[in-house]
Amino acid sequence: MTTDLLASATPTITYAPPEGVFTYIWVLIALPLIGAAVLLSFGRRTDSWGHYLATALPIGSFILAIMMWLGLLARPSEDRGIIQHLWDWVFVGNFTANVGLQIDQLSLTFVLLITGVGSLIHIYSIGYMKDDPKRRLFFAYLNLFVAAMLLLVLADNYLLLYVGWEGVGLASYLLIGFWQYKPSAAVAAKKAFVVNRVGDFGLSVAIMAIFVSFGTVTFPEVFAQAGESSEGTLTWIGLLLLLAACGKSAQFPLQSWLLDAMEGPTPVSALIHAATMVTAGVYLIARSNPIFDGAPTAQTVVIAIGAITLIFGAIIGLAKDEIKKVLAGSTMSQIGYMVLAAGLGPIGYVFAIFHLVNHGFFKANMFLGAGSVMHSFNNQENMRRFGGIRTVMVVTYITFAAGWLAIMGVPPFSGFYSKDKIIEAAFDHSWAAGLAAMIGAGITAFYMTRLFTMTFLGKKRWTDDVHPHESPPVMTIPLILLGIASLASGFLLAWNGAIEKWLEPVVGFQHPEPPIPIPVISGATLALVILGAVLAYQQYRREVPLTAPTSVSPLTVAARKDLYGDAFNEAVFMRPGQYLTRALVWFDNRSIDGAVVAMGSATAGLSNRLRKWQTGYSRSYALSMLAGAFLLFVALLVVRL
Amino acid sequence: MTTDHYIALSAILFSLGAFGMLFRRNAIVVFMCVELMLNASNLAFVAFARMHGNLEGQVFAFFTMVVAAAEVVVGLAIIVVIFRTRRSASVDEPSLLRF
């Protein structure tokens, strides 16, 4: 294996104040935020044109991001970091946090993905949400989502990142529960929010630990000191950051919200799974690379979580019949790949981001494609009632095929370039991680082919009331663009090691040197992928029962129930929690309330007796006064004598 | 005439007033009994002042008179009002203000 002499395991980037186009970093966030503010505050007056405004603003951010990208390309690779200080935010004692934005290769990659894919999803939504009475609100939330995610990736310190982090959580809550009149959607939104809070707790404690250890929360200052810190400190911070990443990126054991999040409108699923939200956890780990590089234990846990999740998600994807749930399982699985890669250290960060970008394209493509299918099937999503759609929805069929080949990792589609690299890097770390990643690729091929065959190939199994037709151009044009990206992003970014050279100054890079030759790994992976695809095609191209079979293996039963993730949460957290609250309520009612009520009723009873003395007869009052005076007189006499 | 005689007279007058207040129903009579008790205490004040040869008891007697005068004004007004509404001056009659 040839080693690039320029490659460095540690970041080499330096940060400078902005000049030129980079003085407008804040505009990137401000544009979608303005969209959300206008649409939310001007209400129904914006119903007729609000969605066009909301679509134009992220496109504006995208154009600005392209200009910044060109600006960065003109600089030497070590000088591509810019920090724009906007204003002082918090200064208490020796704690300071500024509102500052940071552009470097890592941030800008995310900004381009978020605004680019986000804009396409906005355009698609114009068609998809055409008949929804709350379309304006939908676009307002989409803009809020994009703005929050941009703040998350552009923040130059952990505290401001946390603001974006929470903003993403809020926007996802609003969008997953967008059809809140459906109880399932309302419950799913609440579940996503609650599970995310668990991760957010990890992030907030991590920020506190970072401040206690380093005295600052600004990225460059923290990372400059990370090397001198003890391994124990870094391990704890790393594990807390991993908890945060698990929440946002739906990694085991906080994965349960992702499948329910399919209750939102389909463009939301595309936005959550491709451009925003679930990528935040990978960003957090990649951004905090100096912390993880100093904490091998935390890295091992990251790898384990990633490997477990990638198998976990793939198994769930095998058994689901709803097209969006299969895609959700695949997102879990693919994010698992990214987390695994991010846990590998400098040999993996680049590939994690590379796969994230590719995944952003092909997953948005497939979600929007699934939305296109569902749109013409009256919002049905049961794949057992699809089949043979290729003849009626040609554009959707072809673009979806590009996404399907990309996620399986068939060359020359994009997934091949990034997933193959991750598997190589995983073998460099250990046989277990490598084999998990390789087997995951085989299962991915099986369930994605199952989805593709059941939906687009085979015989028609449609219900009588559907009349499928191709979607309008406003929906198919984003599909075509994303289909092209699914095909091309892989080899364009991998061309001559472009992505490695681009990201290396921020996250560091080392060439993986697996114990077995790389062509063998690639060949074995590809063989597994083809095996999985052929098996699935053989099984599902013929008869598919219209209802799910009931006599199935225990593994299938488990996978249909999300591998008992919900059951586990209910048994371990929810039920004991309910018992605890019930016991506390009982205790509160009986003892605390009892004491309070007893005091009250004792006072009332006593006064009920005492008030009998208030007869209303003035002469009896006079008698009691006289008696009192007499008693006083006697008492005085007694004391005297 | 020693102080003891005055004090004995004062005690007798006070007791008469007290018993009258407790046993009579007519508001005017009760009122007069109250006045009787006040004046009994005045007598005691003045007697003690004379015994000690200073003016403090005398001053107190004046205060008592002022208070008694004010009380007469208020008390008689109340009695007149009660009599107008109830056609009776019995102190047992207005007993609504109770439990």
Interface residues (C-beta under 8 A of the other chain):
Chain A: R611 K612 Q614 T615 G616 Y617 S618 R619 A622 L623 L626
Chain B: A18 M21 L22 R25 V30 V91 D92 P94 S95 L96 L97 R98 F99
